[in-house]
């Protein structure tokens, strides 16, 4: 039985006891928020809802966002003094120093490795929203920090919420126990319309423009597979039980606004997990096209549409593991924080840093395969210093530079990276 599995059952027990048992102590968790956009404002409410289910309480100690007005809005909503709303790229340091024990990291993922390192150095438990890096350099930095967090006995919750969602949890044991037989192949889809666009404003510096329109730069977001399809890719990694060894892919930019960003409209990747197991991943952002989101795995005895249904070829029904979800909230975004806080209460700490880092690595590997037109191996990102992908495909700027200057070099916009060229 894995630590993750134990924490699921522990959280269910904690929910059954709340508030009669845990509520007696009325444990108060002090939480700081870094990144006050849609995901950050959602995360702070999610962890408060989770605490309430456990008979505990969360108080916000401080909030930070590159744009200080966003931080002020969050502080006002939760009754926190406006003096504890911080702006700029260094605001996370003020949040860490605000007396919190937990930090929610919800900024653009480009900043995650540096902010994570600062949190762990200060002895904070962390919720790290996915993805946790956008390039190989940041990926390796994050993995190093995960090791530091383990050494300090710190809890790390990842934003891969499906690992805490009932509709996925009840399917895990049947698949692991062979209900669909040996897994032979998989298909991952994240195909839907385009995401928001925020054109440059007159008052924008290069730094503020990149932070405000972060999704459309691969340096800031990792592109669509890394930033969004990571959920579906992580599901495949989770149920298969290992990570792919290499990837090859294709992609193109056709319809995005000419003056916005440098990411693709569509990416298709073949992930090779070894033992002749391949998973095809397709990501697309275009209007007027068919939408499809999900992960499907095909085995010798049947197939699973993850979070939906399991089908056996012989027609026999499959019993789902209802014990895995007993007493758990239905919302995955709340359930993940229930597991996080329950672990802090009983000592069964969540340690999800490596899994989210490796699913991030999977997506970066596939994206760089599409960008370059070449096969990329996992070891090229993590170990092989002689590989062009180890140092040759990193962002031209670093998170630290945002703390030092507003004059960050903006990558050429409206020009797709050309496969086959260095």
C-alpha positions as semicolon CSV with decimal commas, in nm:
position;residue;x (nm);y (nm);z (nm)
1;X;0,000;0,000;0,000
2;X;0,147;0,334;-0,104
3;X;0,172;0,651;0,098
4;X;-0,077;0,818;-0,135
5;X;-0,326;0,539;-0,079
6;X;-0,283;0,560;0,300
7;X;-0,343;0,932;0,292
8;X;-0,668;0,876;0,101
9;X;-0,797;0,642;0,370
10;X;-0,667;0,865;0,649
11;X;-0,853;1,162;0,504
12;X;-1,173;0,958;0,480
13;X;-1,137;0,866;0,846
14;X;-1,069;1,226;0,937
15;X;-1,383;1,336;0,756
16;X;-1,584;1,076;0,943
17;X;-1,448;1,214;1,272
18;X;-1,503;1,583;1,195
19;X;-1,606;1,798;1,359
20;X;-1,671;1,596;1,675
21;X;-1,308;1,489;1,721
22;X;-1,086;1,716;1,516
23;X;-1,310;2,014;1,579
24;X;-1,239;2,003;1,951
25;X;-0,890;2,135;1,885
26;X;-1,010;2,373;1,611
27;X;-0,665;2,367;1,455
28;X;-0,589;2,689;1,270
29;X;-0,371;2,665;0,959
30;X;-0,192;2,984;0,856
31;X;-0,177;3,001;0,478
32;X;-0,004;3,242;0,239
33;X;-0,110;3,282;-0,124
34;X;0,130;3,353;-0,411
35;X;-0,052;3,420;-0,738
36;X;-0,398;3,576;-0,718
37;X;-0,543;3,494;-1,059
38;X;-0,824;3,248;-1,120
39;X;-0,632;2,946;-0,993
40;X;-0,496;3,121;-0,686
41;X;-0,830;3,265;-0,579
42;X;-0,980;2,921;-0,631
43;X;-0,708;2,746;-0,430
44;X;-0,742;2,963;-0,120
45;X;-1,116;2,900;-0,111
46;X;-1,063;2,527;-0,174
47;X;-0,827;2,488;0,121
48;X;-1,065;2,685;0,344
49;X;-1,351;2,456;0,242
50;X;-1,133;2,153;0,313
51;X;-1,043;2,281;0,659
52;X;-1,410;2,334;0,738
53;X;-1,483;1,971;0,645
54;X;-1,210;1,861;0,885
55;X;-1,342;2,079;1,166
56;X;-1,045;2,312;1,133
57;X;-0,987;2,663;1,007
58;X;-0,761;2,837;0,754
59;X;-0,657;3,200;0,792
60;X;-0,487;3,393;0,516
61;X;-0,169;3,562;0,639
62;X;-0,073;3,746;0,318
63;X;-0,118;3,745;-0,058
64;X;0,114;3,831;-0,346
65;X;0,074;3,878;-0,718
66;X;0,288;4,049;-0,980
67;X;-0,005;4,291;-1,008
68;X;-0,059;4,415;-0,653
69;X;-0,424;4,512;-0,710
70;X;-0,507;4,143;-0,749
71;X;-0,343;4,069;-0,414
72;X;-0,531;4,357;-0,252
73;X;-0,861;4,220;-0,382
74;X;-0,793;3,882;-0,223
75;X;-0,688;4,038;0,107
76;X;-1,001;4,252;0,117
77;X;-1,221;3,950;0,049
78;X;-1,076;3,755;0,342
79;X;-1,044;4,042;0,588
80;X;-0,665;4,076;0,570
81;X;-0,495;4,415;0,611
82;X;-0,407;4,566;0,274
83;X;-0,051;4,611;0,399
84;X;-0,017;4,235;0,364
85;X;-0,088;4,246;-0,010
86;X;0,238;4,241;-0,203
87;X;0,317;4,306;-0,567
88;X;0,601;4,254;-0,810
89;X;0,809;3,946;-0,880
90;X;0,956;3,943;-0,527
91;X;0,624;3,948;-0,342
92;X;0,645;3,577;-0,265
93;X;0,931;3,652;-0,025
94;X;0,703;3,875;0,181
95;X;0,436;3,605;0,190
96;X;0,690;3,350;0,314
97;X;0,790;3,594;0,588
98;X;0,427;3,660;0,693
99;X;0,409;3,384;0,955
100;X;0,239;3,123;0,736
101;X;0,305;2,750;0,764
102;X;0,159;2,666;0,422
103;X;0,220;2,848;0,093
104;X;-0,005;2,809;-0,212
105;X;0,201;2,859;-0,530
106;X;-0,033;2,957;-0,814
107;X;0,172;3,197;-1,029
108;X;0,260;3,130;-1,395
109;X;0,452;2,800;-1,387
110;X;0,778;2,959;-1,507
111;X;0,822;3,095;-1,152
112;X;0,740;2,770;-0,971
113;X;1,092;2,626;-0,927
114;X;1,240;2,941;-0,771
115;X;0,943;3,005;-0,546
116;X;0,928;2,641;-0,441
117;X;1,297;2,649;-0,345
118;X;1,240;2,958;-0,129
119;X;0,942;2,798;0,047
120;X;1,128;2,479;0,129
121;X;1,436;2,670;0,245
122;X;1,205;2,853;0,489
123;X;1,048;2,526;0,612
124;X;0,701;2,576;0,459
125;X;0,457;2,310;0,345
126;X;0,359;2,377;-0,017
127;X;0,072;2,342;-0,258
128;X;0,241;2,358;-0,599
129;X;-0,003;2,406;-0,883
130;X;0,074;2,214;-1,199
131;X;0,290;2,230;-1,405
132;X;0,596;2,288;-1,190
133;X;0,837;2,403;-1,461
134;X;0,841;2,506;-1,825
135;X;1,193;2,411;-1,934
136;X;1,457;2,147;-1,847
137;X;1,653;2,386;-1,626
138;X;1,353;2,466;-1,407
139;X;1,250;2,102;-1,402
140;X;1,581;1,991;-1,258
141;X;1,574;2,273;-1,004
142;X;1,228;2,169;-0,887
143;X;1,331;1,804;-0,853
144;X;1,628;1,904;-0,639
145;X;1,397;2,103;-0,412
146;X;1,166;1,802;-0,381
147;X;1,459;1,613;-0,233
148;X;1,518;1,898;0,010
149;X;1,150;1,893;0,110
150;X;1,168;1,522;0,186
151;X;1,479;1,573;0,399
152;X;1,297;1,842;0,598
153;X;0,979;1,634;0,635
154;X;0,770;1,891;0,451
155;X;0,443;1,812;0,279
156;X;0,403;1,887;-0,093
157;X;0,060;1,880;-0,256
158;X;0,053;1,890;-0,634
159;X;-0,218;2,043;-0,849
160;X;-0,285;1,711;-1,026
161;X;-0,627;1,694;-0,862
162;X;-0,753;1,383;-1,044
163;X;-0,533;1,175;-0,812
164;X;-0,769;1,285;-0,535
165;X;-1,095;1,271;-0,734
166;X;-1,355;1,005;-0,658
167;X;-1,434;0,914;-1,015
168;X;-1,069;0,825;-1,074
169;X;-0,986;0,674;-0,734
170;X;-1,259;0,412;-0,756
171;X;-1,116;0,289;-1,090
172;X;-0,751;0,261;-0,987
173;X;-0,755;-0,069;-0,796
174;X;-0,962;-0,259;-1,057
175;X;-0,721;-0,154;-1,334
176;X;-0,414;-0,226;-1,122
177;X;-0,566;-0,567;-1,038
178;X;-0,599;-0,653;-1,408
179;X;-0,961;-0,589;-1,502
180;X;-0,854;-0,468;-1,847
181;X;-0,554;-0,702;-1,863
182;X;-0,212;-0,586;-1,973
183;X;-0,221;-0,225;-2,092
184;X;-0,125;-0,214;-2,460
185;X;-0,182;0,147;-2,566
186;X;-0,335;0,478;-2,469
187;X;-0,486;0,796;-2,608
188;X;-0,482;1,139;-2,446
189;X;-0,690;1,431;-2,571
190;X;-0,702;1,798;-2,475
191;X;-0,879;1,954;-2,771
192;X;-1,097;2,263;-2,729
193;X;-1,129;2,626;-2,826
194;X;-0,867;2,897;-2,773
195;X;-0,786;3,044;-2,434
196;X;-0,792;3,411;-2,329
197;X;-0,573;3,668;-2,506
198;X;-0,449;3,985;-2,334
199;X;-0,284;4,220;-2,585
200;X;-0,009;4,450;-2,467
201;X;-0,124;4,766;-2,288
202;X;0,038;5,107;-2,315
203;X;0,154;5,092;-1,952
204;X;0,309;4,746;-1,977
205;X;0,677;4,687;-1,924
206;X;0,821;4,376;-2,085
207;X;0,797;4,197;-1,750
208;X;0,434;4,293;-1,686
209;X;0,336;4,206;-2,043
210;X;0,487;3,860;-2,010
211;X;0,320;3,806;-1,672
212;X;-0,019;3,931;-1,792
213;X;-0,014;3,730;-2,115
214;X;0,190;3,442;-1,976
215;X;-0,008;3,158;-2,127
216;X;0,091;3,248;-2,483
217;X;0,467;3,217;-2,430
218;X;0,611;2,867;-2,395
219;X;0,884;3,012;-2,175
220;X;0,617;3,119;-1,923
221;X;0,355;2,842;-1,960
222;X;0,527;2,547;-2,125
223;X;0,267;2,553;-2,409
224;X;-0,070;2,379;-2,407
225;X;0,031;2,018;-2,341
226;X;0,252;2,112;-2,045
227;X;0,012;2,370;-1,901
228;X;-0,321;2,199;-1,957
229;X;-0,296;1,844;-2,094
230;X;-0,067;1,758;-1,802
231;X;-0,383;1,646;-1,618
232;X;-0,461;1,384;-1,881
233;X;-0,095;1,287;-1,926
234;X;-0,056;1,250;-1,549
235;X;-0,359;1,020;-1,546
236;X;-0,188;0,793;-1,798
237;X;0,136;0,792;-1,599
238;X;-0,055;0,718;-1,279
239;X;-0,259;0,424;-1,405
240;X;0,023;0,277;-1,616
241;X;0,252;0,309;-1,316
242;X;0,561;0,445;-1,492
243;X;0,683;0,731;-1,710
244;X;0,768;0,729;-2,082
245;X;1,130;0,695;-2,185
246;X;1,112;0,906;-2,500
247;X;0,880;1,104;-2,725
248;X;0,846;1,218;-3,084
249;X;0,592;1,475;-3,200
250;X;0,465;1,732;-3,444
251;X;0,293;2,068;-3,406
252;X;0,197;2,386;-3,585
253;X;0,076;2,742;-3,542
254;X;-0,202;2,840;-3,780
255;X;-0,464;3,066;-3,628
256;X;-0,339;3,239;-3,315
257;X;-0,328;3,619;-3,333
258;X;-0,011;3,716;-3,519
259;X;0,113;3,954;-3,252
260;X;0,057;3,733;-2,948
261;X;0,307;3,487;-2,805
262;X;0,504;3,203;-2,957
263;X;0,314;2,882;-2,874
264;X;0,150;2,635;-3,113
265;X;-0,219;2,589;-3,200
266;X;-0,185;2,211;-3,204
267;X;0,059;1,946;-3,087
268;X;0,055;1,568;-3,135
269;X;0,296;1,344;-2,945
270;X;0,380;0,975;-2,935
271;X;0,505;0,878;-2,588
272;X;0,701;0,552;-2,568
273;X;0,671;0,385;-2,225
274;X;0,887;0,089;-2,321
275;X;0,769;-0,274;-2,360
276;X;0,590;-0,171;-2,682
277;X;0,346;0,052;-2,491
278;X;0,277;0,384;-2,665
279;X;0,038;0,664;-2,567
280;X;-0,070;0,917;-2,829
281;X;-0,138;1,268;-2,699
282;X;-0,321;1,536;-2,898
283;X;-0,361;1,897;-2,784
284;X;-0,542;2,163;-2,987
285;X;-0,676;2,515;-2,932
286;X;-0,898;2,614;-3,226
287;X;-1,252;2,739;-3,273
288;X;-1,483;2,550;-3,506
289;X;-1,326;2,212;-3,434
290;X;-1,448;1,909;-3,238
291;X;-1,374;1,919;-2,866
292;X;-1,244;1,613;-2,682
293;X;-1,079;1,589;-2,340
294;X;-0,983;1,271;-2,159
295;X;-0,751;0,973;-2,117
296;X;-0,820;0,624;-2,251
297;X;-0,616;0,310;-2,198
298;X;-0,662;-0,013;-2,394
299;X;-0,564;-0,351;-2,255
300;X;-0,578;-0,717;-2,353
301;X;-0,906;-0,769;-2,164
302;X;-1,078;-0,432;-2,201
303;X;-1,043;-0,054;-2,193
304;X;-1,091;0,236;-1,955
305;X;-1,214;0,586;-2,024
306;X;-1,061;0,734;-1,712
307;X;-1,308;0,898;-1,476
308;X;-1,595;0,762;-1,684
309;X;-1,628;0,387;-1,741
310;X;-1,440;0,058;-1,762
311;X;-1,537;-0,187;-2,035
312;X;-1,432;-0,551;-2,060
313;X;-1,426;-0,723;-2,399
314;X;-1,617;-1,025;-2,257
315;X;-1,896;-0,801;-2,133
316;X;-1,851;-0,890;-1,766
317;X;-1,925;-0,603;-1,526
318;X;-1,639;-0,442;-1,337
319;X;-1,675;-0,369;-0,968
320;X;-1,531;-0,029;-0,883
321;X;-1,344;0,028;-0,556
322;X;-1,607;0,220;-0,362
323;X;-1,409;0,186;-0,038
324;X;-1,148;0,419;-0,188
325;X;-1,397;0,704;-0,200
326;X;-1,601;0,641;0,116
327;X;-1,649;0,962;0,311
328;X;-1,463;1,178;0,061
329;X;-1,594;1,507;-0,088
330;X;-1,690;1,489;-0,454
331;X;-1,496;1,795;-0,566
332;X;-1,138;1,700;-0,647
333;X;-1,015;2,055;-0,590
334;X;-1,142;2,032;-0,232
335;X;-1,055;1,665;-0,175
336;X;-0,688;1,725;-0,255
337;X;-0,669;1,987;0,020
338;X;-0,855;1,758;0,261
339;X;-0,582;1,499;0,205
340;X;-0,315;1,768;0,240
341;X;-0,445;1,904;0,571
342;X;-0,533;1,561;0,709
343;X;-0,172;1,459;0,653
344;X;-0,054;1,759;0,852
345;X;-0,292;1,665;1,133
346;X;-0,193;1,300;1,166
347;X;0,162;1,300;1,033
348;X;0,096;1,105;0,711
349;X;0,235;1,385;0,496
350;X;0,164;1,404;0,126
351;X;0,477;1,387;-0,086
352;X;0,363;1,456;-0,443
353;X;0,652;1,668;-0,565
354;X;0,826;1,398;-0,764
355;X;0,513;1,269;-0,935
356;X;0,406;1,615;-1,057
357;X;0,764;1,694;-1,160
358;X;0,786;1,376;-1,366
359;X;0,450;1,435;-1,532
360;X;0,571;1,789;-1,606
361;X;0,889;1,632;-1,748
362;X;0,677;1,404;-1,965
363;X;0,494;1,703;-2,113
364;X;0,810;1,912;-2,161
365;X;0,973;1,616;-2,334
366;X;0,679;1,584;-2,574
367;X;0,658;1,957;-2,640
368;X;1,028;1,984;-2,720
369;X;0,995;1,683;-2,950
370;X;0,723;1,870;-3,142
371;X;0,923;2,195;-3,145
372;X;1,248;2,035;-3,259
373;X;1,118;1,759;-3,484
374;X;1,353;1,518;-3,310
375;X;1,314;1,233;-3,066
376;X;1,366;1,352;-2,709
377;X;1,455;1,112;-2,428
378;X;1,369;1,164;-2,064
379;X;1,736;1,131;-1,974
380;X;1,811;1,417;-2,218
381;X;1,620;1,650;-1,985
382;X;1,738;1,509;-1,654
383;X;2,078;1,344;-1,690
384;X;2,252;1,372;-2,025
385;X;2,445;1,700;-2,009
386;X;2,575;1,641;-2,361
387;X;2,224;1,645;-2,506
388;X;2,109;1,959;-2,687
389;X;1,791;1,946;-2,478
390;X;1,968;1,958;-2,142
391;X;2,077;2,323;-2,175
392;X;1,993;2,422;-2,532
393;X;1,615;2,446;-2,490
394;X;1,579;2,668;-2,183
395;X;1,410;3,008;-2,165
396;X;1,632;3,301;-2,260
397;X;1,555;3,462;-1,922
398;X;1,522;3,338;-1,563
399;X;1,273;3,398;-1,280
400;X;1,545;3,581;-1,087
401;X;1,571;3,842;-1,363
402;X;1,207;3,943;-1,304
403;X;1,309;4,039;-0,950
404;X;1,595;4,255;-1,079
405;X;1,456;4,433;-1,385
406;X;1,142;4,504;-1,586
407;X;1,342;4,492;-1,908
408;X;1,298;4,121;-1,979
409;X;1,362;4,021;-2,342
410;X;1,029;3,937;-2,507
411;X;1,060;3,638;-2,744
412;X;0,967;3,697;-3,109
413;X;0,588;3,687;-3,134
414;X;0,368;3,534;-3,398
415;X;0,656;3,322;-3,525
416;X;0,625;2,948;-3,464
417;X;0,932;2,752;-3,364
418;X;1,043;2,567;-3,678
419;X;1,105;2,192;-3,639
420;X;1,427;2,065;-3,791
421;X;1,628;2,375;-3,704
422;X;1,855;2,429;-3,405
